[in-house]
Amino acid sequence: MRTTDAVWLAPGEPQEIHSDLISRFQAEYGRPASGVWFAPGRANLNGEHIDFHGGRCLPLALAHGTYVAAAPRQDGQLRLRTLDASLDDGVTTVPAEQIGPVNGSGTDQDLQDHHARSPRGSGHWSDYVSGVLWSLRELGVSQPDFRMQDGFGADLLVVSTLPIGGGLSSSAALECASILAFVALGTPLGRQNPLQDINAALSRQHRKDLAAACVRAEVEVVGAGTGGLDQTVALRARAGKVLSLDCRDFSVQPLDIGCIQRGYRLVAVDTGQAHRLVDGQFSDRRADAEAAAHLLGFDRLRDALPEKPRKADVLHVLEEFDRLAEQLDSVDGRDTQACRRRLRHALTEMVRSEKLHHLLSGEAYGVRHVASTVGDILTSGHMSMRDDAEVSFAVADLVVETALAQGAEGARLIGGGFGGSVLVLVPIGALPRLTAALEGISRSIRLLDVVPSAAAQAL
């Protein structure tokens, strides 16, 4: 099946990673780790840039993910180190008084102030970890199960089998693995359910609350405009299933994808071009779409469409936007045509998600070639990400073109864009020639098997 093993990034053996991380933790901190926690990355069949608009997303968890070994401290501070060579700069210490936004309000000025005093400057990876500790403390004020011990801090050692910046939610995996470690080590729920017992003790509502806490950390501390897709799949995924996630209320419905696993393979192509969600481009696209929603009179764009939307409904909304914007030089100070393109992406992405939901849930009848239909949706989604969301880039476009030329049913950019990965649905028989063709594009390309995997857990 594989032409070159080196181009494939394996998820690794969890127990081997667990044992090695425990040993490395002892060597680094001079004391034993209390445990190891894991959270998966994610791929998304559809639903990019619409979770914060209340749209439906179709994510699945990966076997690849992030592992955190940790032990508690009593002085309120965090000490952290990652074993990822591209991020490792030794042990980072975050004093207790530097955990969370300056005053908890999460304003733009707070974020600037926070980044200015961050241990390694703006955007340091430790912000994701310190952010979830702060957010968990906030959650514990109203949720007794999560009430944090006074003075709780921790030593952490992190390793990931995800490509950093690969658009496969390595940051959300770090957040979710870390928050499970903090729950296990510093809350009543953790004390009552030691080690792996915490996995069964975490109810669906617990996991939903923890996902929301991770989102709050990323928005208010890190400064990324995430909408909750990544954290939800990391904490609520089901092995063997795609989640149909309705972001209006964050309800989930696990869907079987056996119909596209027989004879086909889902592959994530890490382009080697890393993306960043805190450099302004992602937030800029979101602001364009939100300006369009404001002009249309909606708090969230999903409400502009009926329960079961069709292309005709999208055209109707676009016509209304054109009517309202006809005499305007800008929309909320933003370029009118840019707002219209972001609006069109969001609306058509919502229609594609609903189509996938009905297809995979068995509500669509008469579809003889499910894989072909899914492939068409993937490719249409990429074109929208390229032309309307305008978040694609040359290597991703070339990967999509190459995949289709080598017999793939469909391919699309996934994640926030401006770098990252492409998801490809390919017949198993076409995989060797696809692998060879992708190797010819760039030596930085790595391939990951996309196998629907389980949610974050203690190991």
C-alpha positions in Angstrom: 0.0 0.0 0.0 2.8 2.4 0.8 5.6 3.4 -1.5 7.8 5.1 1.1 7.3 4.5 4.8 9.2 7.7 5.6 6.4 9.9 4.2 3.8 8.4 6.6 3.5 9.8 10.1 2.5 7.0 12.4 0.4 7.7 15.6 2.8 5.6 17.7 2.0 3.0 20.3 0.2 4.6 23.2 1.7 2.4 25.9 5.2 2.9 24.6 4.7 6.6 24.5 3.2 6.4 28.0 6.2 4.5 29.4 8.8 6.8 27.8 7.0 9.9 28.9 6.9 8.7 32.5 10.7 8.1 32.4 11.4 11.4 30.8 9.3 13.2 33.4 11.2 11.6 36.3 14.5 12.7 34.6 13.3 16.3 33.9 11.6 17.1 37.2 13.3 14.7 39.7 10.0 13.2 40.9 7.4 10.8 39.5 4.5 11.8 37.3 1.1 11.2 38.7 -0.3 10.0 35.4 -0.5 10.5 31.6 -3.4 12.0 29.7 -4.1 11.9 26.0 -6.3 14.0 23.6 -6.6 13.3 19.9 -6.3 15.6 16.9 -9.1 15.9 14.4 -10.0 15.9 10.8 -13.2 17.5 9.4 -15.2 16.1 6.6 -17.0 19.5 6.4 -17.7 22.5 8.5 -14.7 24.8 8.3 -15.2 28.4 9.5 -18.8 27.9 10.5 -18.7 26.5 14.1 -18.8 30.1 15.4 -21.8 30.8 13.1 -23.9 27.9 14.6 -23.4 25.7 11.6 -23.1 21.9 11.5 -19.7 20.3 11.4 -18.7 16.7 10.6 -15.4 16.0 12.5 -13.7 12.8 13.6 -10.9 12.2 16.1 -7.5 10.9 15.0 -5.3 8.2 16.5 -2.6 10.9 16.5 -2.7 13.3 19.4 -1.0 14.9 22.4 0.2 13.2 25.6 0.7 15.0 28.8 2.5 13.6 31.9 1.9 15.7 35.0 2.2 15.9 38.8 0.6 18.5 41.1 2.2 21.5 42.8 1.0 23.4 45.8 2.5 26.9 44.9 0.0 27.8 42.1 2.6 27.9 39.4 3.1 25.8 36.2 6.3 24.3 34.9 6.1 23.0 31.4 8.2 21.5 28.8 7.5 20.0 25.4 9.5 17.3 23.7 8.6 18.6 20.2 11.9 19.8 18.7 10.3 22.7 16.9 8.8 24.2 20.1 11.2 23.0 22.9 13.0 25.8 24.6 13.5 24.1 28.0 11.3 24.3 31.0 8.9 27.3 31.0 7.7 28.5 34.4 4.4 30.4 34.6 4.0 32.1 38.0 0.5 31.9 39.6 -0.1 35.6 39.0 0.5 35.3 35.3 -2.1 32.6 34.7 -5.1 33.9 32.8 -6.1 37.3 31.4 -4.9 40.3 33.3 -8.3 41.0 34.9 -10.4 38.1 33.5 -12.3 40.3 31.0 -10.6 38.9 27.8 -10.6 42.3 26.0 -8.1 43.0 23.2 -6.0 45.1 25.6 -6.0 42.2 28.1 -4.7 39.9 25.5 -2.0 42.3 24.5 -1.0 42.8 28.1 -1.0 39.0 28.7 1.2 38.3 25.6 3.6 41.0 26.6 4.2 39.2 29.9 4.0 35.7 28.6 7.1 33.6 29.5 8.4 33.5 26.0 6.5 36.4 24.4 3.3 36.5 22.3 2.0 33.2 21.1 4.1 30.9 23.2 2.6 27.4 23.4 2.4 27.6 27.2 -0.5 30.0 26.9 -2.7 27.2 25.8 -1.9 25.2 29.0 -2.0 28.1 31.5 -5.2 29.3 29.8 -7.1 26.1 30.5 -5.9 26.0 34.1 -7.4 29.5 34.5 -10.6 28.6 32.7 -11.0 25.4 34.8 -10.7 27.5 37.9 -13.4 29.7 36.6 -15.6 26.7 35.8 -15.1 25.3 39.3 -16.7 28.4 40.8 -20.1 27.2 39.6 -19.4 23.5 39.1 -18.5 21.7 42.4 -17.1 18.7 40.6 -14.4 20.9 39.1 -13.7 23.2 42.0 -9.9 23.6 42.1 -7.8 23.2 45.2 -6.3 26.4 46.5 -2.8 26.9 45.3 -3.0 24.1 42.7 -0.3 24.1 40.1 1.5 21.4 38.1 4.6 20.2 36.4 3.9 19.0 32.9 5.8 17.2 30.1 4.2 17.2 26.7 4.8 15.1 23.5 2.6 15.0 20.4 2.4 12.7 17.4 0.5 15.5 15.5 2.3 17.8 13.1 2.5 21.2 14.8 0.6 23.8 12.8 -0.7 21.0 10.5 -4.3 22.1 10.7 -5.2 18.9 12.7 -5.9 20.7 16.0 -2.7 20.1 17.8 -3.5 23.2 20.0 -6.9 21.9 21.0 -5.4 18.5 21.7 -2.9 20.2 24.0 -5.6 22.1 25.8 -7.8 19.0 26.2 -5.1 16.7 27.5 -3.9 19.4 29.9 -7.4 20.1 31.3 -8.0 16.4 31.9 -4.7 16.3 33.8 -5.8 19.3 35.9 -9.2 17.7 36.6 -7.6 14.5 37.7 -5.0 16.1 39.9 -6.8 19.1 41.4 -10.6 18.7 41.6 -13.0 16.6 43.7 -14.0 14.6 40.7 -10.4 13.6 40.1 -9.8 12.7 43.8 -12.9 10.5 43.9 -11.9 8.8 40.6 -8.2 8.2 40.5 -6.2 7.2 37.4 -8.3 5.6 34.6 -11.4 5.7 36.8 -11.8 9.3 35.7 -12.6 8.2 32.1 -15.9 6.6 33.2 -16.7 9.3 35.8 -16.7 12.1 33.2 -20.3 12.3 32.0 -21.3 13.7 28.6 -22.2 17.0 30.4 -18.8 17.1 32.1 -17.1 16.7 28.7 -19.3 19.4 27.2 -18.4 21.8 30.0 -14.7 21.0 29.7 -14.8 21.6 26.0 -16.4 25.0 26.6 -13.7 25.8 29.2 -11.0 25.1 26.6 -12.8 27.3 24.1 -12.9 30.1 26.7 -9.2 29.7 27.3 -8.3 29.9 23.6 -10.4 32.9 23.0 -9.7 34.9 26.2 -6.1 34.0 26.9 -4.6 32.8 23.6 -6.5 35.2 21.5 -7.7 32.9 18.7 -11.3 33.1 17.4 -12.1 29.5 17.8 -15.7 28.3 17.8 -15.5 25.0 19.7 -15.3 22.4 16.9 -11.8 21.2 17.8 -12.3 21.0 21.5 -15.6 19.2 21.2 -14.3 16.4 19.0 -11.2 16.0 21.2 -13.3 15.5 24.3 -16.5 13.9 22.9 -15.4 11.8 19.9 -16.5 8.2 19.4 -14.2 5.4 18.0 -15.3 4.4 14.6 -17.7 7.4 14.2 -17.9 10.8 12.7 -19.6 13.4 14.9 -22.4 15.3 13.5 -22.0 18.4 15.6 -24.8 21.0 15.6 -23.0 24.2 16.8 -26.3 25.9 17.6 -26.5 23.9 20.9 -23.3 21.7 20.6 -25.4 18.5 20.5 -23.7 15.6 18.8 -24.9 12.6 16.8 -22.3 9.9 16.1 -22.6 8.6 12.5 -21.1 5.5 11.0 -18.8 6.0 8.0 -18.3 2.3 7.2 -19.9 3.1 3.8 -16.9 5.0 2.8 -14.3 2.9 4.6 -14.9 -0.2 2.5 -12.5 0.1 -0.4 -11.5 3.7 0.4 -9.0 5.4 2.7 -9.2 8.8 4.3 -5.8 10.4 4.4 -4.6 13.7 5.8 -1.8 15.3 3.9 0.2 17.6 6.1 1.6 20.1 3.6 4.5 21.1 5.9 3.4 24.7 5.7 2.3 25.5 9.3 -0.6 27.8 10.1 -1.3 30.1 13.0 -4.7 31.2 14.2 -3.5 34.1 16.3 -1.8 36.2 13.5 -5.0 38.0 12.6 -5.9 36.4 9.2 -8.4 33.9 10.7 -10.1 36.5 12.9 -10.2 38.8 9.9 -12.2 36.3 7.9 -14.5 35.7 10.8 -15.1 39.4 11.2 -16.1 39.7 7.5 -18.7 37.0 7.9 -20.0 38.5 11.2 -20.4 41.9 9.5 -22.5 40.3 6.8 -24.6 38.6 9.5 -25.1 41.9 11.2 -26.2 43.6 8.0 -28.8 40.8 7.4 -30.0 41.1 11.0 -28.8 37.8 12.4 -26.7 37.1 15.5 -25.5 33.9 13.9 -25.5 33.0 10.2 -27.1 29.6 10.6 -30.4 31.4 11.5 -30.4 32.9 8.0 -31.2 29.4 6.6 -34.1 27.1 7.1 -33.8 23.8 9.1 -33.0 21.8 5.9 -31.3 24.3 3.7 -30.7 24.1 -0.1 -28.7 26.0 -2.6 -31.8 28.1 -3.5 -31.9 29.3 0.1 -28.3 30.4 -0.2 -29.1 32.4 -3.3 -32.0 34.0 -1.5 -29.8 35.2 1.3 -27.2 36.5 -1.0 -29.8 38.5 -3.0 -30.9 40.0 0.3 -27.4 40.9 1.2 -26.9 42.5 -2.2 -30.1 44.6 -1.8 -29.1 45.8 1.7 -25.5 46.5 0.7 -26.3 48.2 -2.7 -25.9 51.8 -1.4 -23.1 51.0 1.1 -19.4 51.8 0.7 -18.6 49.2 3.4 -20.2 46.8 5.9 -19.3 47.7 9.4 -16.2 49.2 8.0 -15.2 46.1 6.1 -15.0 45.6 2.3 -18.5 44.8 1.0 -17.4 42.2 -1.6 -15.1 40.4 0.9 -18.0 40.2 3.3 -20.2 38.7 0.5 -17.5 36.1 -0.2 -17.2 35.0 3.4 -21.0 34.9 3.6 -21.2 32.7 0.6 -18.6 30.3 2.0 -20.4 30.0 5.3 -23.8 29.4 3.8 -22.7 26.9 1.2 -20.6 25.1 3.8 -23.7 24.8 6.0 -25.6 23.3 3.0 -22.8 20.8 2.4 -22.7 19.8 6.1 -26.5 19.2 6.1 -26.2 17.1 2.9 -23.4 15.0 4.5 -25.5 14.6 7.7 -28.5 13.3 5.8 -26.3 11.1 3.7 -24.4 9.4 6.6 -27.3 9.2 8.9 -29.3 7.2 6.3 -31.8 10.0 5.7 -30.7 10.3 2.1 -32.3 7.7 -0.2 -31.3 6.6 -3.6 -27.6 7.5 -3.3 -25.9 4.6 -5.0 -22.3 5.8 -4.8 -21.9 7.3 -1.3 -18.1 7.7 -1.6 -18.5 9.6 -4.9 -21.0 12.0 -3.3 -18.8 12.5 -0.2 -15.8 13.1 -2.5 -17.8 15.7 -4.5 -18.7 17.5 -1.2 -15.0 17.5 -0.1 -13.8 19.0 -3.4 -16.6 21.6 -3.4 -15.6 22.6 0.1 -12.1 23.1 -1.0 -13.1 25.4 -3.9 -15.1 27.4 -1.4 -12.2 27.7 1.0 -10.0 28.8 -1.9 -12.3 31.3 -3.6 -14.8 32.5 -1.0 -13.1 32.1 2.4 -9.8 32.8 0.7 -7.8 30.8 3.2 -6.1 28.3 0.9 -2.5 28.5 -0.4 -0.5 27.2 -3.3 0.7 23.9 -1.9 -2.8 22.9 -0.7 -4.3 23.7 -4.1 -1.6 21.6 -5.7 -2.2 18.7 -3.3 -5.9 18.8 -4.2 -5.3 18.9 -7.9 -2.7 16.1 -7.6 -5.0 13.9 -5.5 -7.9 14.3 -8.0 -5.6 13.5 -10.9 -4.4 10.3 -9.2 -7.9 9.0 -8.8 -9.1 10.4 -5.5 -12.8 10.8 -5.1 -12.3 14.2 -3.4 -10.0 16.4 -1.4 -10.2 19.6 0.6 -8.2 21.9 2.8 -9.2 21.4 6.5 -8.6 23.5 9.5 -8.4 27.3 9.7 -6.3 27.6 6.5 -3.2 29.7 5.7 -1.2 26.5 6.0 -2.1 23.1 7.3 -3.5 19.9 5.9 -5.6 18.5 3.1 -8.1 15.6 3.6 -8.2 13.1 0.7 -10.8 10.3 0.1 -9.0 7.9 -2.1 -9.6 4.3 -3.4 -7.2 1.9 -1.7 -5.9 0.8 -5.1 -4.9 4.3 -6.0 -3.0 5.0 -2.8 0.5 3.9 -3.9 0.5 6.2 -7.0 -1.0 9.0 -5.0 1.7 8.7 -2.3 4.4 8.8 -5.0 2.9 11.9 -6.7 2.6 13.7 -3.4 6.2 13.0 -2.5 7.1 14.7 -5.7 5.5 18.0 -4.6 7.6 18.6 -1.5 9.9 16.8 0.9 8.0 18.4 3.7 4.8 16.5 3.0 3.7 13.8 5.5 0.7 11.6 5.3 -1.5 10.4 8.2 -4.1 7.6 8.2 -7.4 9.1 9.2 -9.1 6.4 11.4 -12.1 7.6 13.6 -10.8 7.3 17.1 -11.8 7.7 20.7 -12.0 10.9 22.8 -9.5 12.3 25.3 -8.7 10.0 28.2 -6.4 9.1 31.1 -4.0 6.3 30.1 
